[in-house]
Every structure is written in structure tokens, then in C-alpha cells.
């Protein structure tokens, strides 16, 4: 309910073998600014104890791991790579003269 936290999406969770720690990878919709993202992570890590208590109520585990929130940059990297691929495809299609038929003969330059 904290207004400093936007719409958070959990993208992955890595739990240690001893179930003592959980790395929670997340993104925040509409936040591309590094300062805003850092603020969201700070707020979530500060609320980790409360969130852990809520998990303990809902889950039947002997121990609930310590929660550590991290920003998942894979979504941003994926979008960047997609944009690069789209740009390369567009440039490639501009350089092509059109589909060449396999039966087409090259024009003769003889006079």
C-alpha cells in the first residue's frame, strides 16, 4: 500500500538450498528511471519482514526464507535486443532490391 511502490511484477525467485534466503527478481511497470527503481527496491527490502510474516501465515513451511528484492534487467535487455533486431531487419529490407527469382538471368552489359 506504499505509494512509493508502483505496479510490481515478480519475474523469478531463487531460493537457497537451505531455504534460508530468497532472491526475488522483479520489475516495476512504468518505471524506467534508475532512481525510482532503486527507491522501490529499498521500500520492498524494508518491508521484507512484514512480507515474510504474511508468507508464513499462508504457506506451510518449517521456515520462511529471508527475502531480498532485486531488479530484473532481463526484461529491459530483451526489449532493447528486440528493438535492435527490428531495426536491423528494417535496414536489411531497405538494402534489398526485391526478391530475385531463381530463373532470372543477369542483364548483359555487352554491346
C-alpha atoms as one frame of an Amber mdcrd trajectory, in Angstrom:
protein
   0.000   0.000   0.000   3.050   2.241  -0.050   2.641   4.970  -2.694   6.377
   4.812  -3.471   5.912   1.308  -4.864   4.446   1.045  -8.335   2.944  -1.972
 -10.038   5.497  -4.675  -9.196   5.771  -7.888 -11.205   7.772 -10.774  -9.785
   9.664 -12.381 -12.664  11.679 -15.041 -10.818  12.538 -16.325  -7.364  15.758
 -18.152  -6.495  15.655 -19.914  -3.138  18.840 -21.152  -1.494  19.199 -24.886
  -0.837  18.755 -24.423   2.884  15.647 -22.267   2.245  17.279 -19.530   4.288
  17.284 -16.854   1.601  15.192 -15.997  -1.435  16.294 -13.637  -4.197  13.165
 -12.120  -5.663  13.636 -10.653  -9.128  11.078  -8.050 -10.089  10.192  -5.284
 -12.496   8.083  -2.197 -11.981   5.637  -1.229 -14.691   6.127   2.311 -15.932
   9.367   2.924 -14.037  12.437   3.230 -16.239  14.257   5.747 -14.075  17.077
   4.141 -12.061  16.312   6.321  -9.023  12.640   5.285  -8.954  13.577   1.627
  -9.312  16.168   1.922  -6.528  13.545   3.581  -4.302  11.069   0.759  -4.980
  13.683  -1.884  -4.148  14.601  -0.023  -0.967  10.952   0.099   0.124  10.388
  -3.586  -0.683  13.527  -4.654   1.176  12.416  -2.546   4.163   9.038  -4.326
   4.074  10.650  -7.772   3.682   9.997  -8.695   7.317   6.304  -7.891   7.015
   6.058  -9.751   3.700   7.875 -12.725   5.209   5.355 -12.797   8.064   2.500
 -12.779   5.527   4.128 -15.677   3.655   4.499 -17.603   6.914   0.754 -17.282
   7.512  -0.123 -18.544   4.035   2.485 -21.241   3.454   3.063 -24.414   5.394
   6.851 -24.306   5.688   9.114 -25.018   8.625  10.987 -21.832   7.889  10.295
 -18.933   5.575  13.365 -17.541   3.795  14.764 -14.061   4.234  13.527 -12.005
   1.269  15.925  -9.989  -0.886  14.477  -7.954  -3.758  16.453  -7.326  -6.962
  15.546  -5.541 -10.175  15.292  -7.926 -13.136  17.085  -6.244 -16.024  16.376
  -9.104 -18.425  13.070  -7.527 -19.464  14.775  -4.242 -20.378  17.614  -6.073
 -22.138  15.099  -8.189 -24.046  13.188  -5.117 -25.209  16.454  -3.472 -26.268
  17.525  -6.567 -28.225  14.110  -6.757 -29.899  14.425  -3.119 -30.958  17.903
  -3.778 -32.373  16.642  -6.798 -34.308  13.682  -4.856 -35.706  15.990  -2.035
 -36.775  18.401  -4.480 -38.447  15.540  -6.183 -40.304  14.215  -2.806 -41.475
  17.656  -1.740 -42.699  18.162  -5.093 -44.403  14.850  -4.831 -46.229  15.787
  -1.333 -47.434  19.037  -2.658 -48.908  17.388  -5.492 -50.779  16.139  -4.724
 -54.280  13.365  -7.223 -54.008  13.055 -10.963 -54.264  15.114 -12.392 -57.096
  13.607 -15.316 -58.947  15.898 -18.325 -59.343  15.308 -18.320 -63.145  16.233
 -14.671 -63.594  19.280 -14.078 -65.769  21.625 -11.183 -65.105  21.388  -8.372
 -67.591  24.059  -8.441 -70.257  26.407  -5.479 -70.469  27.708  -6.462 -73.913
  27.194  -4.054 -76.807
